[in-house]
């Protein structure tokens, strides 16, 4: 190999090295630019998410006072409606008293059905428990309108009389141990007496508040006749006073 050949080989190696170095440098530079662009986009995206979250938090804080105000208004409306319902019930307590009298008369009909064999003990007792629950609710309603210790005692008496009709009805006989279970007919007599006593007390409470307790057609008719007689008596008394004045 002569000198010129060696020189050409060395030059070729140097040129090849330079070209390879340039290629590697270009690739690395391109990758660096790509990585920088990727990092920049990630940074911008992260900043966008943070800014969006911050705006959401601010918007939520701005909405909360409105929600709390709306909630407060809703609660106030609910309280007003509840008060309105209670006031209406309390004002109509005398009508409720008449409805409870109707229920007691219905209970008496069921008791008659038991005596005739159309109603079982369990059926009567189930209806009795329902009526007692209604009477307990009515007692609270009445006392809300007329908070009187005397009325409270009278209402408790009504419930006690009605509770006595629970079946079976047993009594103690003199000279015998234990109790004797009454027959349906005998039980009906006791049940009728207890229910009528409860109705009588309820009528007195209604009259005490200036209302006519009559609800059945016969009661209404008798009440009207009594009212007519009362007016006639008052007219006669006035005429007698006029005659005495002469």
C-alpha positions in Angstrom: 0.0 0.0 0.0 1.5 3.3 -1.0 1.3 6.6 0.8 -1.6 8.0 -1.3 -3.8 5.0 -0.5 -3.1 5.5 3.2 -4.0 9.1 3.0 -7.3 8.4 1.2 -8.3 5.8 3.8 -7.5 8.2 6.7 -9.5 10.9 5.0 -12.4 8.6 4.4 -12.4 7.5 8.0 -12.3 11.1 9.2 -15.1 12.1 6.9 -17.2 9.1 7.9 -16.7 9.9 11.6 -17.7 13.5 11.0 -20.9 12.4 9.1 -21.8 9.9 11.8 -21.3 12.5 14.5 -23.5 15.0 12.7 -26.2 12.4 12.2 -26.1 11.4 15.9 -26.1 15.1 16.9 -29.1 15.8 14.7 -31.1 12.8 16.2 -30.3 13.8 19.7 -31.2 17.4 19.0 -34.5 16.4 17.5 -35.3 14.1 20.5 -34.4 16.9 22.9 -36.8 19.3 21.1 -39.6 16.6 21.2 -39.0 16.1 24.9 -39.1 19.9 25.5 -42.3 20.2 23.6 -43.9 17.3 25.5 -42.8 18.8 28.8 -44.2 22.2 27.8 -47.5 20.7 26.8 -47.8 18.7 30.1 -46.9 21.8 32.1 -49.6 23.9 30.2 -52.2 21.1 30.7 -51.4 20.9 34.5 -51.7 24.6 34.8 -55.1 24.5 33.0 -56.4 21.8 35.3 -55.3 23.8 38.4 -56.9 26.9 37.0 -60.1 25.1 36.2 -60.3 23.5 39.6 -59.7 26.9 41.2 -62.5 28.4 39.2 -64.8 25.5 40.2 -64.0 26.0 43.9 -64.7 29.7 43.6 -68.0 29.0 41.8 -69.0 26.5 44.4 -68.3 28.9 47.2 -70.4 31.5 45.4 -73.3 29.1 45.0 -73.3 27.9 48.6 -74.9 31.1 50.1 -77.7 30.8 47.5 -78.3 27.2 48.4 -78.3 27.9 52.1 -80.7 30.8 51.6 -82.9 28.5 49.5 -82.8 25.8 52.2 -83.7 28.3 54.9 -86.6 29.6 52.9 -87.8 26.0 52.2 -87.6 25.1 55.9 -89.5 28.3 56.8 -92.2 27.4 54.3 -92.5 23.9 55.7 -92.8 25.2 59.3 -95.6 27.6 58.1 -97.5 24.8 56.4 -97.2 22.6 59.4 -98.5 25.5 61.6 -101.3 26.1 59.2 -102.4 22.4 59.3 -102.2 22.4 63.1 -104.2 25.6 63.4 -106.9 24.2 61.1 -107.2 21.0 63.1 -107.3 22.9 66.4 -109.9 25.3 65.1 -112.1 22.4 63.9 -111.7 20.4 67.1 -115.4 20.4 67.8 -116.1 18.9 64.5 -113.5 16.3 65.3 -115.3 15.6 68.6 -118.5 14.8 66.7 -116.5 12.5 64.4 -115.2 10.7 67.5 -118.8 10.4 68.7 -119.7 8.7 65.4 -116.7 6.3 65.9 -118.0 5.4 69.4 -121.5 4.7 68.0 -119.8 2.6 65.3 -117.9 0.7 68.0 -121.3 0.1 69.7 -122.6 -1.4 66.4 -119.6 -3.7 66.2 -120.2 -4.8 69.8 -123.8 -5.7 68.8 -122.3 -7.6 65.9 -120.2 -9.6 68.3 -123.3 -10.4 70.5 -125.1 -11.7 67.4 -122.1 -13.8 66.3 -121.2 -11.8 63.2 -118.0 -10.4 64.7 -115.2 -12.4 66.5 -113.5 -11.3 69.6 -110.2 -10.6 67.7 -112.1 -8.5 65.1 -113.8 -6.5 67.8 -110.5 -6.0 69.8 -108.7 -4.9 66.6 -111.3 -2.3 65.9 -111.3 -1.2 69.6 -107.5 -0.6 69.5 -107.9 1.5 66.4 -110.6 3.6 68.1 -108.5 4.0 71.2 -105.6 5.3 69.1 -107.9 7.8 67.4 -109.2 8.9 70.8 -105.7 9.4 72.1 -104.8 11.6 69.1 -108.1 13.5 69.6 -107.2 14.1 73.3 -104.0 15.8 72.4 -105.8 17.9 69.8 -108.5 18.9 72.2 -106.1 19.9 74.9 -104.1 21.9 72.4 -107.3 24.0 71.8 -108.6 23.8 75.4 -105.7 23.2 77.8 -107.8 22.4 80.9 -106.9 19.9 83.6 -110.6 19.2 84.0 -111.0 18.4 80.3 -107.9 16.2 80.4 -109.4 14.1 83.2 -112.7 13.8 81.4 -111.0 12.7 78.2 -109.0 10.1 80.2 -112.3 8.9 81.6 -113.7 8.5 78.0 -110.7 6.3 77.1 -111.0 4.3 80.3 -114.7 3.5 79.6 -113.9 2.5 76.1 -110.9 0.3 77.1 -113.2 -1.6 79.5 -115.0 -3.1 76.5 -112.0 -5.2 75.5 -113.0 -8.9 75.1 -113.3 -11.2 76.8 -115.1 -9.5 79.7 -114.7 -11.4 83.0 -116.2 -10.6 86.4 -115.7 -11.9 90.0 -118.6 -13.5 91.7 -119.1 -13.3 95.5 -118.2 -16.4 97.3 -116.3 -17.9 94.3 -112.7 -17.9 93.5 -111.4 -16.7 90.2 -113.4 -15.0 87.5 -116.3 -15.8 85.3 -116.4 -15.1 81.6 -119.5 -13.3 80.5 -121.6 -14.6 77.6 -121.8 -12.4 74.5 -125.3 -11.1 75.6 -124.1 -10.3 79.1 -120.9 -8.8 77.7 -122.9 -6.6 75.4 -124.8 -5.1 78.3 -121.5 -4.0 80.0 -120.0 -2.8 76.7 -123.1 -0.7 75.9 -123.1 0.9 79.3 -119.4 1.7 79.1 -119.6 3.2 75.5 -122.7 5.2 76.4 -120.9 6.6 79.4 -118.0 7.7 77.2 -120.5 9.3 74.7 -122.2 11.1 77.5 -118.9 12.6 78.7 -118.0 13.6 75.1 -121.4 15.3 74.7 -120.8 17.3 77.9 -117.5 18.5 76.6 -119.0 19.6 73.3 -121.9 21.4 75.1 -119.4 23.1 77.4 -117.9 24.7 74.4 -121.2 26.0 73.1 -121.8 23.4 70.4 -124.7 21.1 69.8 -123.5 17.5 70.2 -126.3 16.0 68.1 -125.1 14.0 65.1 -127.8 11.3 64.3 -131.1 12.3 62.7 -133.0 11.3 65.9 -130.7 13.3 68.1 -131.0 16.3 65.8 -134.8 16.1 65.8 -135.0 15.8 69.5 -132.5 18.7 69.9 -134.7 20.8 67.7 -137.8 19.9 69.7 -136.0 20.7 72.9 -135.0 24.1 71.5 -138.6 24.9 70.5 -139.8 24.0 74.0 -137.1 26.1 75.6 -138.2 29.1 73.5 -141.9 28.5 74.4 -140.9 28.4 78.1 -139.0 31.6 77.8 -142.0 33.3 76.0 -144.3 32.1 78.8 -142.0 33.5 81.5 -141.9 36.8 79.7 -145.7 37.0 79.5 -145.9 36.1 83.2 -143.5 38.8 84.1 -145.6 41.3 82.0 -148.8 40.2 83.7 -147.2 40.5 87.2 -146.1 44.0 86.2 -149.7 45.0 85.5 
